[in-house]
């Protein structure tokens, strides 16, 4: 008989906790934000001293409330001063990279993890000509350039074009290489790696061609550094021992989940986690630490029967764990909160979760004030605050809901645990939604359901993984047996996430919301979770509707922008490569899809851009010729988007047949396995694309070429009384032959052939085409020695290296409009409108 009974006390309400620590933390955050906008340390310092002095006087006079407010204002001013001091201390100085590379020497200490790549990511990564690479951050204190040696304080990402196993964190190194600034996000929806590096004080990338140009001056000699390196290597070895297929994506996933080690490539799994709304699981955070500590606490309590001993074991586990995994904000926040709480318990005291969270936030923001603007910091603390404030009261309200009795009584304990689990999941998803939309421009409806499913799965994988590592250290044979089970669990986890990512509507891309929208939506979510709208349901519905319309309106407007155009041509920024998207009516065509810089270009840039533009299907994919920088992203595109048919030339098949070891053969075979065998076309081929007409004017079907570039497919598109010419890599033989044959190449919009390469017949070609707009898809290397400007006078030139993604719109009346992602918020008309 079940003797359990529900608690008789009234369900608690969400309480907005107050404590001096919370008040101080809130004021500190406000001060950092104000200091970032108004960098006037002298004024802020004066304000801090004045408000603190007046507050002390008022406190002495027993005006406590006013005194507390003034003390809070003093904390705000102190935080603003600290922001200014930190910007001066950790702000980079002594070295300023530019978009053009220059030779530089640096000396400094290796910091953080070492990333060693044996193969480029992406399906075509095996054909990367660049070979292995080693990357690490150096905190340089001496630099040498054209001005000679001098002191500096600057972070540099060192990129060695070789596998280098000599370097370890804490080593002092001297490097010589070519320094350039980071490429900023150049396509809509693309992650901003440059901004992420700037937040860490890293100003640029130092490219080193040979590892001999990186010398180790002094190996890490600090005992703690050496101990950490030994622990990391030991953890990696115990995880790898006995694991089947150590080069697989499953093994890479396990390294990521268990150790935060991203040195192995996740490939398609990385994007699948993002699409399923589970990307946060790939970053070691409080969830991982919580699962580990929960298991450790349970074991320690079972063995000792004493909570104090369990708390001591938990503290030791946390300290060991943060030594092994990368020290990022979510894990440090969770570690501080756990250690503070457990330490208080060993002393016989209790500290509230909110106070512990405030203490952790203050400590982290004193250490790195710039984290106040990072997505990781905001999400980490917002979610935890939401769980602490709302999850318990929500579960208590549901527990007492009479509707639950209709589903049977069952075990009240199981019901309590089930409702707690549901309340935690819904609360975490709800409070994170506005910040995820603000920072990542996406909303994942599937994330809520997947979070419910994935938490027990994650617990099994993590507990099994850490048990395997511990068992391997004492009994390698037993660890190998557990490793097989762990590998199977990892495979099932990956398959589950990939299935969720393929679900329609798994991730919805939205337009960039404003900070005001994020704050307002967060307030509405908080009111909903607190139950404020329970008796004000009309106000609740209106508030939710306002938030939805507020973000949906710009999103729909962004996706419908230009829908009335006869033709839209998007030139994506893919570095040294090519990818054009053509849209007319409800049909889409892509001309090439590749890059020589990023073999996972679809994951990095093209895929996010397509989702942001609202493109879900590519009706026709055209591959101009068999050079990898024009098709390296094709397989990921076919796997992640609906692709109707693939078009290429006979030259592509000739390359594959004559050189079966090349990427061309691999691509055609993989496309055939996916049921997308490429059709062969030649000059004279035509098709209709919405309101536009597409015609291939090169190459002839019965001609062989000495170079693949001259066999490039050249397309002429007619729309709105305008003509667009896409040339691929057509070079001397192709251009000369078309000019001599009298092919009508006149066009209003021209893709400069071969990424803007200038050859002897380029002036004649430009004269024959006579464009108003010249589009060039290339990296900065093509602009170092640029002979085009004298010939492009009076022509609007758009280069992806400078302007990012470029969109050209042709209206039905022939009007040309141009958008440049890095320059323009509003359309720029062509010099010749009609």
N, C-alpha and C positions, 0 to 999 in steps of 0.2 A: 504494500500500500504506500502511496506517495504521501509523505508527511510534509512536503514542501508547501509553503504558502507565500503568496506575494506580500511584499512589505506593505504595511498599512499606512505609512506616512505619505503625505501628499507629494506628487512628483515635483521635484525641484525645478525652479525656473533658471534660465540662463542668467548668470550674474556677471556683470562687468567688473572684474576684480580690480581692486586698487591696492597698491602698496608703494612705498617709497621707491623701490627698485623699478617697478613698472612706470611710475611717473618720471623717474630719471631717464629711463630708456626711451620713452616717447619724446621727451624734450631733447634728448641727444640726437635722435633721428631727425627731428624738425630742424635742429641747429645745423646738422650736416647738409641738409638740403638747402637751407638758406645760405650757408657758407659757400656752397658750390655756385650759387647764382650771384652772390655779392662778395667778392674776394677782397675784403677790406679788414685785415686782421687787427689793425690799430683801433678802428672803431668798435669792432666786436669785443676786443679786450677791455676797452673802456666801459662798454655796456655791461660786461660780466662783472667787473669790479663794482660799478655803481649799483647794479641791481642786487648783488650779494650784500653790499654794505647796507643799503636801505632795508633789505629783507631782514638782516640781523637786527637792525634797530627796531623794526616793527615787531619782530618776534620778542624782543626784550620788553616791548610795550604791550605784549599779549595780544597783538593783532595777528593771530596765527594763520588764518586763511589767506590774508593778503601776503603775509610773509612767505607762505608756501608758494604762492603764485610768482612772487619775485625771485625766489630761489630757483623755480623752474625756468624763469626767463634767464637767470644767470647760467644755468646749465645749457640752455639754447645758445647763448653767446659764447660759452666756453667751447661747445662743439664746433661752432663756426670758426673760432680761432684754431682749433685742432685741425680742421679741414685745410685751412691755409698753410699751417705748419707742415702737415703731412704732404700736401702738394709740393711744397718746396723741398721736403726731405726725399720723398720717393719719386718726385717728378723727374723725368729723364733730363739729363743735361750733359753736355760735352760731346754729343753726337746727334746729328740730325740727318737721317736717310732721306732720299728722294726717290721718285719713281724710276729714275735712271740709276743703274748700278755704278758703284765706285769702289775702288780697292781700299780696304781698311784692315788694320790689325787691331785686335782686342786682347786684353788679358782680364781674367776674372774667374769666378767660381761657378762650377756646374750646379744648377739648381733644379730640383724636381725630378721627374721620371725621364728615362732615356727611351726614346722611341726608335726602334730598329725595324725597318721595313725590308723584307726580302722580296716582295712582289707588290706591284701596284694593285689597289683594290679595283673591283669591277670585273665583269665577265671577261673583258679583253685585257685584263691586267697582265696576263702571262706574255703578252706581246709588247710590253713596255720596254723600249730600248734603253731606258735610263738605268736599269739594274737596281740593286739594293741601295738603301739610304739609311742614315742615322741622323736623328734630330734631337736636340736638347737645348735648354735655355741656359745662357751664360749671363750671370750678373757681373758685368764688366766694370772695373774700377780704373782701368787705363785703356786709352785708345790712341791709335796713330793713323792719321790720314795725311792729306797734303799739307796740313799745318804742323805735323810732327807729333811726338808723344805728349800726352797731357792726361791729367786726372779726369775722371768722369764718374757718373753714376747712372748706369743705363742697362736695360735688359735687352739681349739680342738672341733671337732664335737661330742657332747654328744648324745648317743643313749640309751634311757631308754626303757627297754622292758615292758612298761606299758603305759597306758594313763595318762598323767599328765597335768591337767589343771591349776596347781598352778603357773607355770613359765610364766613370761612375759618379753619382751625385756626391758633391763635396770636393771633387778634384779641382785643382787650379790649372787652367789651361791657357795657352796662347794660340790664337787662331788668326789666319790671314785668308781673306776671301772677298767676294763682291757683295756689298751691302746695298739693299734696296728696301723701300717701305713695303708694307703688306698690301696686297690687292684688296680693296674694300668690296663689300657686297655690291655686285654690279647688276643683279637681276632681282625682280620682285620675288619675295618669299625666300631668298637665299640667306643663309646664316652669315652674320657679320664677324668673320674670324679676326679681322683687323681690330674691331672694337674690343673683342674679348682679350686680345693680346695687349691693347693699350691699358686696359684695366689692371693688368699685371705689370705694367711699367715696361713692356717689351715693345721696342720701337720699330724693329725691322728684321729681315731675314738675311743672314750672312751665308752666301752660297760658297761652299768649298768643294772643289773638284776632286781633290785627292786627300785621303785621310792623313797623309804626311804633313799637310798644312795645318793640322790640329795637333799641337804638342802638349803633352801633360807635363807641366812644370813641377807640380807637387801633388801627390796623391792625398786623398782625404785622410787626415790623421786624427780627427776628433773622435774620441771613443764612441760617442753616441751615433755619429754618422756611420762609422764602421759597423757598429752593432745593428743599426737599421738596415744597412745594405745586406748584412748576413741574414737577417730575419726575412727580408724580402726574397732573397735567392732561395732560402730554405722553404718558404711558403710556396714559391713557384715550383720547386722541385717536387715537393710532396704532393702538389696538385697534379702535376704532369705524370708522375710515376704510375705506370701500368695503364694509362688511359689509351683507349683505342683511337687511332686516327688523330694524332695531335695537331695536324695542320687543318682540321676541319673547322667549319663555322661553329659547330657545337662546342668544340674546345675553346674557341675564341669567346663564345658566349659565357661559358663557365668562368673563364679568367676575368671577364668583365663583371659578372655578378658577384663572384666570391672575393676578388682582390682589387677590383677597380682598375684592372690592367687592360688598357685599350691598345696595346702594341700590336696585337693580332687583329686582322681585319674582319669585321662582322659581315661585310658585304650587304646582301639584301635584307638580312635580319635587322640591321640598323634602321633602315627606312620602314620596315614592317612594324617595329616597336613604336616609331613616331606616328605612323598612320593609325595604329590601334590605340593611341593615346596613352602609351605605356613607356614613353621615352625616359621618364623619371626613374624607372627600374634599372636602367643601364648606368646610372650615376650612384655610386655608393652614398647612402644617405641614412637618415634616422631610421627608416624602415629596415634596412639591412642590420643596423646595429641593434634595433629593438628586437628583431627576431633572434639574433645571436644571444643577446643578454637574457631574453626570456628563457631560452633553452638552458643557458648556463645557470640562471637563478633557480630554475626548477630542479636541475641536477644537484646543485649545491644544497638546496633546501632538503631534498630527499636524502642526501647522504648525511648532512649534519643536523638537520632539524632546527637550525638556529638562523633566523633572518639576518642577524648581524654578520655571521660568517658568509651567508649568501651574498650580502652587500659587498663584503671585501672581495670575494671571488669575482663579482660583477665588475668592480672597479679595476681589478687586475686584467680582466678580459678586455675591457674598454681601452685601457692604456696599451695593451699589446696590439689590439686591432688597429688603433689609429696610428701605430708605428708602422704597420705593414701597408695600409691602404693610402692612397693619395690624400693629403690634408686639405679637403675642400670644405666650403662653408656648411653644407647640410650635415656632414659627419662631425665636424667640430662642434656645431651647435648641439647636436644630440649627445656628443661625448661630454661636453661641459654640463649639460642638464643631468645626465645620468650620474656622473661622478659627484656632482653637488648633492643630488638627492640621496645617493647611496652613502656618501660620507656623513650626511646629516643623520641618516638612519643608524650608522655605526656609533654615533655619539648620543643616540637616544632622542634625537630631535626630528622634526618633520619640516620640510620646506615646501611651499606650494609650487605646483608645476609652473604657474605663471611667473612667480618670482625667479625660479631657476631659469626659465626661458629669457626673462629680462636680463638676468645676470650674464647669460651666454651671449645675448645680442650686444650688450654693452662691451663685453670683452672683445668680441670679434670686430666691432666697429671702431674700437680704440686701436686695434691691431691694423685693420685695413678699412679705413673710412669709406673708400670708394665702393665697397661692396653694398652700400645702402641702395645703390641703383641697379645692382645685378639681379637678374631673374632668379638665380639660385637662392640668394639671401631672402628676397621678398617671398618667394614661394615657400621656402623652408619654414620661416617664422610665421607666415600667415596661416599656413595649414595647421601647424602645431597649435597656434593660438585658437583657431577655430575648433579643433578637436577638444582642447582643454575647456573652452567656454560652452560649446554647444552639444557635443556628442552625448555626454551623460544625461543632461535634461531631456534631449530628444528621445533617447532610449527609454527613459523613465516614463515619459508621456505615452509612448507607444505601448509600453508594458501594461499600462492601466486602461488602454483602449478596449472597450467591450467588443469591438469588431473582431478582435483576435480570438474570442471565445467561440466564434462560429467555425473556426478551423480546428477545433478540438483543444483540449487542455495540454495533454502531453506532459513532459517534464518541464517544470517551471524554470529549472536551472538551464536547460537547453534553450528554452524560449528566451531567457535573459541573455545568454551568450549570443544567440542568433540576432536578437534585436540590437545588442551592443555592436556586433560586427556590422550590421546593416547601417546603423547610425554613424559609425566611424567612417565607413566607405562613402556614404552620401555626403556627409559633412566635408570630408577631404576633397571630394570632387567638386562640390559646390563652391567652396571658398577659393579653390584654385582656378576656377573657370575664368573669372575676369582677368586675372594676371596672365594666364596662359594665352588668352586672346590678345592681350595688350603686347606681350613680349614676342609671341610666336605667330600671331595672326592666324590662329586656328582654334577651332572648337571640336572636341571629339566626343560625340554622343555615345559612341561605343566604349569610351573610356570608363564610364560608370559601371557598365556590365562587366567589362574585362577586369576592372579592379576587384570586383566581388569574386571573380573566378581565380585571379592570379595570386592573391595573397596566400591562400593555402598552398598553391603550387610553388610560390617563391619560398615559403617556409620549408617545404620538403627539400627543394634543391639546395638551399643554404645549409640546413642542418646536415643533410647527407654529405655535402661538399666539405664542410668543416670537420665532420667526423672522419671522412676519408683522409683528410690531411693529417689529423691527429693520429689516426691508426697507422698511416704509412710511416710516420716518424718512429713508431715503436714496433710495428710489425708490417713490413713492406708487402708481404704476400697477402695479408688480409686487406690492406689498402688497395691492392690491385683488383681484388674481387669487388670491393665496394665501388671502385672506379668504373667498372662496367655498368653497375646500376646507376651511378651518377651520370654517365654518358647517355644512357637511355632516357633518364629524366630530363636531361638537357635537350635531347632531340625532341621529346614530346613538348617541351616548353616552346621551342622554336616553331614547331608545326602549329601549335595552338595560336601563337601570336600571328603567324603568317595567315592563318585562316581568318582571324579577326580582322586583319588589315585588308583582306579582300572583300569584306562585307560592305555593301553599298552604304554610303554615308558614314563610314568609320571616322573620317576626318573631314571637316568642312573648313575651307580656307575663307577668311574674312578680310575685309579691308582694314588697314591700320587704324585701330580705335584710338581715341584720344585718352589722355590721362584722366580727364574729367569723367569720361564714360566709365573707366575702370573703377574710380573711386565711387561713383554713383551706383554702379552695379554691385560693388562690394557692400555698400550700405543696404541695398535692397536684399541681397542674399543674407546678410546678418539679421535683418528684420524678419525675414522668412524663417530662418533657423531658430530665432529666439521666440517665435510664436506670436510676434507682434501683430501679424495680419490674421490671426485665427478668427477674430471677431470683426475684422475690417477687410473681408475678402475682396470687396470691390476695389478698395484702395490697393490691395496687393496685386490684383489682376492688372490694374492700370499701371502700377509701377513696373511690373514685369514686362508689360507690353511696350512701355516707353523704352526700356532698356533694349528690348529685341529690335524695335523699329530703329532705334538710334544706331545700332551697329549693322542691321540688315540693309537699311537704306543706302549707305555709302557702298556696301558690298555689292548690292544689286546694280547700283549706278556704275560702279567700276567695271563690272562684268558686261554691262550693256553699253558702256561707253564705246562709241565708234561702231555700234552694231548697224547703224544706217549707212556706213561706208560701203562703197562698192568693193573695196579690197583693203585689208590690213596686213602689213608685212612687219613681222617682228624679227629683228636680228639679235639673237641672244649673245651675251658676253660669255664666251667659253675659252678665253685665252687664245692660244694658237690652235685654232680649229674653226669649225663652221657649223651653224645651226640656224636655219630660217624657218619661221612659222608663217604660213599664209592662210588667212581666213576670209571667206566671202560667203554671205548668206549663212547657212547652217553647216557649211562644209569646211574642212581643214586639210591642209597639206603641209608636210614638213620636208624641207630641202636640206638634207644632210643632218647628222646628229653625232658630232664627235669633237674631240679635243686631244691634243698631244700632251697637254699639261695635266689633265685629270681624266684618267681612264674610267672613273666613276662619275663622269660629268652629268649623267642623268640624275643621279642621287644628289649631287652637290648643287647643281644650278638649274638644269633644264626641267626636271620634275617639279621642284618647288615653284618655278616660274609658271609652268603650265597650270598648276593647281590654283595659283593666285589669279591667273587670267581666266579661270573657270573653264579650262579646256580639259575634257575627259576622254576625247576620242580624236585620233588622227586617222582621217579617212584614207589618205595616201601618203606614204613615206617614200621619198625619192633619195637614193644614194648615188651621188654624182660619179664617183670613181673609187677604186680600191686603195685609198690611203686611209690609215687608221684615224687620222685627225678629222676625218669626215664621217666615220661610222662607229667610233669606239663606244658610244652610248646607246647603240641600237638595241641590243638585247635587253637591257634594263627598261628601255622605253616600251618594247613589245610586252615585257612581263608585267609592267605596272600600269600601262594604259591600253585602251582598246585601239588596236591598229588594224585598219581595213586591209590594205594591200601594200606590198613593197615593190618599188620600181627601181631598176638599175639598168646597166648597159651590158652588151656582150663582152666588153673589155673587163668587166668585173669577173665574169665567169672564166674568161681566158686566164686572168691572173690566178684564179683559184685552181684551175686545172694544171697550169704549167708550174705552179709553185704551191703544192698541196700542204706545205708546212706553214703557210702564211696565215695572217689574220683573216684574209678574204675567204679562204676555204673554210676556216672555222666558223665564220659568220654565216655563210650560206648553209652549212650543215646544221647549225643550231636553229636557223630560221626554218629550215625544212622540218626539223623535229617539232617545232612549235606550230606547224601547219601554215607557215607564212612564206612559202617559196617565192623568191623574187622573180618578177616578170622582166623580160629583156625588151628594151625599147631603143629607138634610134631617131635620128632627125626625121621629122615628119609626123611623129606621134603627137596626138592632141587629146585633150580632155577638157571637160567643163568643171569649173570649181565655183559653185554658186553663181554669182553674176560675172565671173571672170572666165576668160578663155586661156588655157595653158597650151603651149606648143614647144616641142623640142626642136631646136634649130641646129644642134650639133650633139654627137658626132654622126657621120654617115654609118650605115649599118654594115657596109662591106669593106671597111678600111681598118688596117692594123696600125698601131702607133708604137713608136720607139719608147715613149714615156707615158706613164699612166695619166699624168696631168693633162696631156693633150687629148686624152680620150674622155675628159670630163663632160658630163651631160650639161648642156647650156639650155636654159628654159627662158622663153619669152612669154610674159603674162600680160594680157590686155584687160583693162577694167577702167570704167569711168573715163573713157577717152584718153587714158594714159597707158604707158607701157613700162613694164619692169623687166630687167634683164639680170638673171642669176647665172653666174659664170663658173662656179666651182673653182677648179685650179687650172682652167684653160691657160695655156702659155703660147710660146712662139709659133709652133706649128699649127695649132688650132686657130689662133687669132689671125695669122697670115692667110691660112686657107679660107677662112670665112670672108676676110676682106677681099681676097682675090676672086672668090666665087660670087661676090656681089650679094651676099646674104644681108637681108634687111635687119640690121642690128640696132637701129635707132630706138632709143628708150629714154624715158624721163627719169627713171630711177635705175641706177647701175650698181651692181656689186663689183667692186674692183677685183679683178681676177687674182687668184692665188694669194688671198689675204693682203692684197695691196702691193704685191711684188711689182717692181718697175723694170721693164725690159725695153729693148730698142724700139719695138713696135707699139709701145703703150701710148705715145702721143697720137699716132694715127688711129689707134683703136678708140681713144677718147673723142677724137674729132668725129669719127664715124657714128659713135653712139650719141654724142651731144646731150649728156644728161643734165638735169637740174639738181639732182641729189646723187651723191656718191656714197655708198655704204662699204665699210671695210671691217671685216671680222678678223682681228689680230691682237696679239699681245704688244707690250711696249717695245719689244726688240725691233719690231718693224718700223718704229718711229725714231730710232736713234739716228739713222741716216736716211732721211725722208726726202726724196727728190720730187714728190708730187705737188707741193704748194704752188709753184709757178704755173703749172698746167691746170690747176683746179680753181683758178681765180674766177669768182662769180658763181661757183658751184658750191652748194651746201654739202660739206663733207662730215660724215658721222663715222667715228671709229670706236669700236667697243672698248679698246684700252683706255680711252678718254671719257667716253660718255656712258659706258655700261650698255644695257639693253636699249635698243633703239626701235621705235615703232613709227612706221610711215603709213598714213592713212590716205587713201584716194577716195574722195567723195564722188557721188554720181555725176556732179557737174564738172569734175576734173580738178577740183581743189586739192592741193597737197598739204598735208599737215604732218609735223614731225614731233615726236616725244623722245627726249633723251632721259634715261632713268637717273643719271647722276647730276643732271643739270636742271631739267625743266619739270615744273609742276603743271604748267599750262602748255597747250600746243604752240609750236613755233611754225609759222607759215613759211613755205618755201619762198625764195626771192621772187619767183615768177608764179603768181597764184594760179593763173589760168593758162 
